[in-house]
Amino acid sequence: MVVLAWILAPLQVLSQIEVISEKCLSDSPFDDRYGSYSPSGKQILFESNRDGNWEIYLMDADGTNQRQLTTDSSDDRRSSWHPSEEAILFESNRSGKNELYRLELAGMTVSKITSFDQAEPTFASYAPDGQSIATSLKRSEQISHIVILDHHGSIIKRLTSSDKRSFYPQWSHHGREIVYFSRKETNNQDDEIYRVNVVTGEEHRLTDWPTHNFCPSWSRDDRRIVYVTSMETVRPEIYLMDTTGKNPTRLTYNEDGDTLPFWSPTEDKILFTGYRNGNFEICVMEIAIK
């Protein structure tokens, strides 16, 4: 499949995106989701329920050499890389409620990072310098905040304070901004995407569309954001916009829907979760930016 997408800036053409191909890297009768490239781009983390519950898995960037990293009777989910590639962050309910854990890949040792009394962290990611963690802090189905933790799991900054839902903080690669999605200005009706400066607190709403806009991910050069758009009765698809929120461009056209996009470090691929043949798979699209 080839799709040409033009991204226009005022008075000039910013770039041309060509979607060259799409393929699935995983192929199992179970669900494989939430894929993310290692900082070097050589490996991919993902979650799968192929052993009966959700566990964290690792594979090479071409989909080969798939192996299981966690083995627990509880669900281990939503992993992300430490920038050193020596450890990963994931969330688990193995203590009875959702908390964040760190897995050291060399010795395969797991340590608990957070212990919250009245909230559960989810969708966490390390800052580019590895010294802090951005996470959603879920207090109920209707209320969640975006916070920054130190590497011991203590809150050092709150980025949102609304009594609505805010989820999925993703660091820019220079580490000064975070993009996330929220229902804070839609009365918890639909998701919109925001960009916030972690130092100054300056914030910009990037989407304003009567659909759900969610799961944003920065390009490696921090010039573009890939994300998901869907309506209540329509399967989600992958879109692209510049970091001001302008020039939204659709990238995928698949009947069963696509979600959870993640840029490769080389910017020539976008990893995503696709619903294929009755279950979720880790897929990749190859792109050319001209």
N, C-alpha and C positions, 0 to 999 in steps of 0.2 A: 504494500500500500504506500502510495506517495501522496503527501499533502503539502501544498505550498502555503505558507502563512506569512503575511506581511505585517511587520510591527512598525508603525509609523510614529515618529516623534514630530512635534510641530516644525514645519518647514523643512524637514529632512527625513530620509529613510534611516531608521536606526539599524535595522538588520532584517534579513530574510531567513526564516526557519524552514528547513526542508525535513520532513519526517521520511526517512529512507526505508525503514522496515520496523516490524514489531515481531517479537517471538516470546514464548514462555520459557523460562529457565528451569522451573520446577514442573514436575508432571507426576502427580500422585492422586489417588482418589480422595485424599483428605484436603483440608484447607491449609494453604501456605500464604502468609500475609506479612505485611509490615517490613518490607525489605529495605536495607540501607547499605550503601557502599562503605567500605573502610576508607580512611583518609587517603590511602595510596591507590584505591580503586581496584585492588587485587582480589578482595574478598567481599562477600555479602552476608550480613546477618539477616535472619528472618525468624518468624515464629510459625510453628506448625502444631496441629493437633493429631499428627499421624500415630503417636503412641498412646492415644486415648485421652490425653489432656494437653493443654498448651505448654510447649517447651521452646527453648531457644535453640536454633540451629545455625550452622555456618556452611557456606559453600564458596567455591571459587567463582570468580566473576563470570565465567562462561556457563555456570550451572552445574559443573562437575564437582566431585569430591564432597558430597553433602554429608555432614556429620552432626550429631546431637551434642549440644554443650551442657544443657541442664537436664537433670533427672530428678524430679520431685513429684510427689503425688498431688501437690497444689499446682495452680496455673502460674507459669513464668511467661511474661509477655512484654512486648513493646521495647525491645532492646535498642540501644544506641552505642556508638563507639566512643571510647576515650580517644583524644587526638593522637596519643602515643601508639595506639593500636595494641597496647599491652593489657587492656582491660575493657570491659563493657558494662554498661548500666542497663538494668532491667527492672521491671516491677513484678511483684509476686504477692499472692495472698497466703503464703506459707506460714505467716505468723497469725493468721486469722482475719487480717484485713490487708488491704493493698499498701505496700511500702516499697521503697526503692532499695535495690541491692547492687553490689559491685562484684563482678566476677573477674578475678585475675587469671588471664589465659595461660600463663606459664605453669602455675601450680594448680589451676582449676579450683581455687579456693573462693568461697562466697562469703561476703560480709554484708551485714545489714547497715544501711546508711541512715534511714529516717525512722522516727517513731513519733507519729502525730496522734493526738488523742481524739480530735473531733474532725479530722479531714483525712483524705486519702490522696497521695500524689499519683499523677498519671501523665503520660506523654512527656517524659523527662529527657533532657539532652545536655551533654557537657558543653561548656563554653569552649571556644577555640583554643584557649590557653590551658584548659583542663582544670582550672582552679575553682570554678563554680558550676552550678547546675541550674538550668531553667526548667520549671515544671508547672503543670496545672495542679492546683490544690483543690480537690473536689470536696465540698461540704455537704452537698445534697444533689439530687438530680437537676435541680434548678439553679444552684449556686456553685460556682467554681472561680478561682482567681489564678492569675499568673504571678508566680513568685520566683525569686532567685535564692538559691541555697549555697552555702559554702560546701566544701567537699566533705564536711562532717554531717551535713544534713540539716543545719540550722538556717532559718530564714534570715537573709541579710538585706533583702529589698522586696517590696511589694510593688508590682507594676500595674495591677488593676485593683479596683476597690468596689466595683459594681456588685449589686445583689443578683446579677444574672450569670449566665454561663460563659466562661472564657477558657479555651483549651488550646493545646498543641503548640507551645512556644518553640520556635526554631531560630537558632542564632545565625546572624549574618557571618560571613567568613572573616570579616575584620573585627568582629566581636563587639561592635558598638550598638547594634540594633537587634531586635527580636521581632519576628512576624508571628502572628497567631490569629485564630478566628474566635469570634464572640457573638453573643446575642444581646449584648448590653444596650444597643440602641434600637433593637427591634422587638423589645418586650418579650424576649425569649422565644420569638417566632421563627426567625431564620438566621443562619450564620453569615457573618460578614468578616472580611479579613482586614487586619490592622497591622501597622508597623510602628514600633515604639523605640525611642532611643533610651538605652538602659542607664545612661548617665544623667541626661537632662530631663527625661520623662516626656519629651515632646512626642506626640503621637499623631498618626495620620490614618484615616480610614481609607482603604484602598478599593473596596468594592461596595457597590450600592445597586443591587440587583434583586428582584423579587424571587430569588432562589436561594438555596444553600450554597455558600462559597466557603470552602474549608480545606484543611490539610495543605497549607502552603509550604514551599521549600525554595530556598535561595539557589540561584546559579552560583557557580564557584567565583565568578567575578563580581557578584552582588549587584548586577545590573538588571536581572530579571527574576521573576517569581513564578514558579509553576504551581498549580493548585487544582482543586476539583470543584466543579459546578454541577448541581443537580436540582431537580424539583421533586416534590413529593411523589409524583406519579411517573418520573422519568429517571432512568438509570444514570449514575454519575459518569462524567467524562473529564478528561484532563485538559486544562487550559493553561495558557501562558499570558503574562502581562509584564509590563515594565514596573519598576519599583515605585512609581508614582500612582500605580493602579490603572494607567491608561493602556489602550490598545489590547484589550483582551482578545486572545486568539485560541480557537479550539484546535487541539492536537489529535485527539482520538475520536474515532467514529465506530464504536463497537456496540453491538446490540445488547450485550449483557453487562456492560458498565466497567469502569476503571476507577481506581482510587489510590490514595497514599503514594503520590509521586515523590521521587528523590533523585536529585541530580548526581551524575557521576563527577568525580574530581576533574576529569578531562573535558567535561561539558559536551561531549559528543553522544552521550546516552542519558536517558531518563528511566530509572527503575520505577515500576509501579505494580500494584496489585490488581489483577484482572480476574473477573469471574468467567471461568471457561468450563464448559462441559459439566456444570452442576457443582463446581467448587471453586475456591479461590486459588490462584497460582501467582508466583512471582514472575513478572514479565518485564521486558525491556524494549524500549524503542530507541533506535539509532537515529540521530538527528544531525543535520549540518547547519551551522550558523554562518551566514555569508554577509 
